[in-house]
């Protein structure tokens, strides 16, 4: 399970399992990656629910 985060400057992919972790990124600063990861952590339950609604299971 993963989530993509996009901004005008680049994008990042975060794994949600087994723990939230950066999988890859392009064009983002360390600060932007950190902020994106914090947002993913804050909204983890919503992201997981949306994933299950979209992909099933």
Secondary structure, DSSP 4 states (H G I P E B T S, - for coil): -EEEEEETTEEEEEE-SSS-EEEEEES--HHHHHHHHHHHHHTHHHHHHHHHHHH--
